[in-house]
Amino acid sequence: MRILVVGAGPAGTRCALRTAGRVPGAQVLLAGAEPALPYDRVALSKHLVGDLTQEALITHTLADLRAAGVSYRPGTRIERLDLTAREAITARGERIPYDRCVIATGSRSFRLPLPGADLPGVIAWRDLAESRQMLQVARDGGPAVVIGGGLLGLEAAVGLAARGMKVTVLHAVGWPMERQLDYDAGTLLANRLRARGLTIHMPAATVAIEGKERAEAVLLKSGERIPARLVAMCVGVRPNVDLAKVSGLEVARGIVADAAMHTSDPNVLAIGECAEVEGRLIGLVAPALEQAEIAAATIAGEAAIWAPRAESAALKVSGTHVWSGGEVAPANAEAVTLRAGESYRRLWWREGRLVGAVLYGDTSEAGFYQILIASGRPVASRADAALGQAYLKDAA
Ligand SMILES: Cc1cc2nc3c(=O)[nH]c(=O)nc-3n(C[C@H](O)[C@H](O)[C@H](O)COP(=O)(O)OP(=O)(O)OC[C@H]3O[C@@H](n4cnc5c(N)ncnc54)[C@H](O)[C@@H]3O)c2cc1C
């Protein structure tokens, strides 16, 4: 069986490796648009801040892939699938035949449609090449503006500051990482980042990026003008669905797939951030890898179904431990809060079960809360649970 995996991000690479290991006699070809070997996208933040070299980002060498039974073609963008002929057409016009094709084209960073958003020096951070561009500008120091105070924006800001830039973060909401943190945890985090030298404007509305040949300043609705040699746009992502669309596959917000990862064509599967599985988009690496495993099982003819789990996220490079899991500040839940020194912990409960948690400062209990949320176990003493696993005696 000829299996073509399109996109060599974490989902595509995992799927190619698992399929090669599972389907006897499979010829697996992994085609990725990026010129690099498969690398750890999540670790780009650590690379930007200077904790990891570019070499250390690489997850698989050509020899690793070959030994696992996967042929790799970097720099190969697939433009269209001919669903009838079962062929993929590359940007260079080459036709690659397949029996099964897995689309794992991921997402791209969204660029706000502002005047000046296309100027050189404005980078919508997503991949290794963009990280290199950011590092190149950062080499000469000077002011940088990060638009977006979500997880990615804060990691960009901390990274650029560590590289010697004077960084201002502009965030549209009143506290950072509002999807993962409640107001109190977000405020603690913002204060800590300010104490470390970042300037943070919240809420802030950006109206334009100014500059003649390249970005020079960011203009706010308030009229304030913030100088910027580099503008990092970190305002969310959009699934890469163009390939699926031009090929005639069903696309909603992402490429429509069922829980076994089948798209509207029986020979094509979709996984990772490009896929909308049973109506659900994902934005984290763990579920993307789970979907890769399911697709490999589906291709191998095994019955496998992807079941979404409670999501969790951690800020990696801020020097401050921040973690959140499950539902954050949901309307119909009771909150229990614990503050001790620099640490803050808030847990949300519904019908005696933990449904969400935010940890700031001390995140040592993150694994425990994640398991508690995922298991849905009833807990009698919320106060004990707030103290941590060692204090909880009554989990049923
Ligand atoms: C800096 C950074 C930090 C992050 N930190 C975290 C974190 O801490 N925790 C977490 O869970 N997630 C994090 N994420 C998100 C995580 O990286 C994604 O969830 C994950 O990469 C999704 O994997 P994917 O394989 O679906 O898509 P992607 O990683 O986007 O990979 C898709 C690949 O397909 C290629 N491609 C696209 N179109 C085509 C085409 N037509 N032909 C061939 N190839 C194509 C792309 O070039 C890309 O290489 C972070 C992301 C970034 C950028």
The ligand as an SDF file (V2000), in Angstrom:
LIG
                    3D

 53 58  0  0  0  0  0  0  0  0999 V2000
    6.3770   28.6250   19.1890 C   0  0  0  0  0  0  0  0  0  0  0  0
    5.2780   27.6310   19.4320 C   0  0  0  0  0  0  0  0  0  0  0  0
    5.1230   27.0920   20.6980 C   0  0  0  0  0  0  0  0  0  0  0  0
    4.1190   26.1560   20.9370 C   0  0  0  0  0  0  0  0  0  0  0  0
    3.9980   25.6470   22.1950 N   0  0  0  0  0  0  0  0  0  0  0  0
    3.0780   24.6980   22.4210 C   0  0  0  0  0  0  0  0  0  0  0  0
    2.9760   24.0860   23.7160 C   0  0  0  0  0  0  0  0  0  0  0  0
    3.6790   24.4420   24.6510 O   0  0  0  0  0  0  0  0  0  0  0  0
    2.0650   23.0780   23.8930 N   0  0  0  0  0  0  0  0  0  0  0  0
    1.2620   22.6610   22.8600 C   0  0  0  0  0  0  0  0  0  0  0  0
    0.4740   21.7220   23.0530 O   0  0  0  0  0  0  0  0  0  0  0  0
    1.3220   23.2450   21.6310 N   0  0  0  0  0  0  0  0  0  0  0  0
    2.2030   24.2480   21.3970 C   0  0  0  0  0  0  0  0  0  0  0  0
    2.2730   24.8180   20.1500 N   0  0  0  0  0  0  0  0  0  0  0  0
    1.3310   24.3570   19.1090 C   0  0  0  0  0  0  0  0  0  0  0  0
    1.8640   23.0720   18.4420 C   0  0  0  0  0  0  0  0  0  0  0  0
    3.0790   23.3620   17.8400 O   0  0  0  0  0  0  0  0  0  0  0  0
    0.8470   22.5650   17.4420 C   0  0  0  0  0  0  0  0  0  0  0  0
   -0.3110   22.1560   18.1360 O   0  0  0  0  0  0  0  0  0  0  0  0
    1.3800   21.3770   16.6210 C   0  0  0  0  0  0  0  0  0  0  0  0
    2.5550   21.7240   15.9420 O   0  0  0  0  0  0  0  0  0  0  0  0
    0.3210   20.9060   15.6220 C   0  0  0  0  0  0  0  0  0  0  0  0
    0.8690   19.8870   14.8310 O   0  0  0  0  0  0  0  0  0  0  0  0
    0.3970   19.6110   13.3330 P   0  0  0  0  0  0  0  0  0  0  0  0
    1.3190   18.5380   12.8450 O   0  0  0  0  0  0  0  0  0  0  0  0
   -1.0510   19.4160   13.2910 O   0  0  0  0  0  0  0  0  0  0  0  0
    0.6690   20.9590   12.5000 O   0  0  0  0  0  0  0  0  0  0  0  0
    1.9740   21.7930   12.2230 P   0  0  0  0  0  0  0  0  0  0  0  0
    2.9430   21.6630   13.3400 O   0  0  0  0  0  0  0  0  0  0  0  0
    1.5140   23.1540   11.8510 O   0  0  0  0  0  0  0  0  0  0  0  0
    2.6480   21.0970   10.9600 O   0  0  0  0  0  0  0  0  0  0  0  0
    2.0960   21.1710    9.6820 C   0  0  0  0  0  0  0  0  0  0  0  0
    3.2010   21.0470    8.6510 C   0  0  0  0  0  0  0  0  0  0  0  0
    2.6050   20.8990    7.3630 O   0  0  0  0  0  0  0  0  0  0  0  0
    3.3080   21.6860    6.4290 C   0  0  0  0  0  0  0  0  0  0  0  0
    2.4110   21.9650    5.2920 N   0  0  0  0  0  0  0  0  0  0  0  0
    1.3820   22.8430    5.2370 C   0  0  0  0  0  0  0  0  0  0  0  0
    0.7910   22.8000    4.0260 N   0  0  0  0  0  0  0  0  0  0  0  0
    1.4570   21.8740    3.3040 C   0  0  0  0  0  0  0  0  0  0  0  0
    1.3200   21.3790    1.9600 C   0  0  0  0  0  0  0  0  0  0  0  0
    0.3450   21.8170    1.1470 N   0  0  0  0  0  0  0  0  0  0  0  0
    2.1960   20.4330    1.5250 N   0  0  0  0  0  0  0  0  0  0  0  0
    3.1790   19.9590    2.3630 C   0  0  0  0  0  0  0  0  0  0  0  0
    3.3560   20.4020    3.6260 N   0  0  0  0  0  0  0  0  0  0  0  0
    2.5030   21.3480    4.0920 C   0  0  0  0  0  0  0  0  0  0  0  0
    3.6800   22.9190    7.2240 C   0  0  0  0  0  0  0  0  0  0  0  0
    4.7480   23.6070    6.5940 O   0  0  0  0  0  0  0  0  0  0  0  0
    4.0700   22.2890    8.5650 C   0  0  0  0  0  0  0  0  0  0  0  0
    5.4300   21.9360    8.5600 O   0  0  0  0  0  0  0  0  0  0  0  0
    3.2540   25.7730   19.8840 C   0  0  0  0  0  0  0  0  0  0  0  0
    3.3910   26.3490   18.6140 C   0  0  0  0  0  0  0  0  0  0  0  0
    4.3890   27.2700   18.3830 C   0  0  0  0  0  0  0  0  0  0  0  0
    4.5330   27.8870   17.0090 C   0  0  0  0  0  0  0  0  0  0  0  0
  1  2  1  0
  2  3  1  0
  2 52  2  0
  3  4  2  0
  4  5  1  0
  4 50  1  0
  5  6  2  0
  6  7  1  0
  6 13  1  0
  7  8  2  0
  7  9  1  0
  9 10  1  0
 10 11  2  0
 10 12  1  0
 12 13  2  0
 13 14  1  0
 14 15  1  0
 14 50  1  0
 15 16  1  0
 16 17  1  0
 16 18  1  0
 18 19  1  0
 18 20  1  0
 20 21  1  0
 20 22  1  0
 22 23  1  0
 23 24  1  0
 24 25  2  0
 24 26  1  0
 24 27  1  0
 27 28  1  0
 28 29  2  0
 28 30  1  0
 28 31  1  0
 31 32  1  0
 32 33  1  0
 33 34  1  0
 33 48  1  0
 34 35  1  0
 35 36  1  0
 35 46  1  0
 36 37  1  0
 36 45  1  0
 37 38  2  0
 38 39  1  0
 39 40  1  0
 39 45  2  0
 40 41  1  0
 40 42  2  0
 42 43  1  0
 43 44  2  0
 44 45  1  0
 46 47  1  0
 46 48  1  0
 48 49  1  0
 50 51  2  0
 51 52  1  0
 52 53  1  0
M  END
$$$$
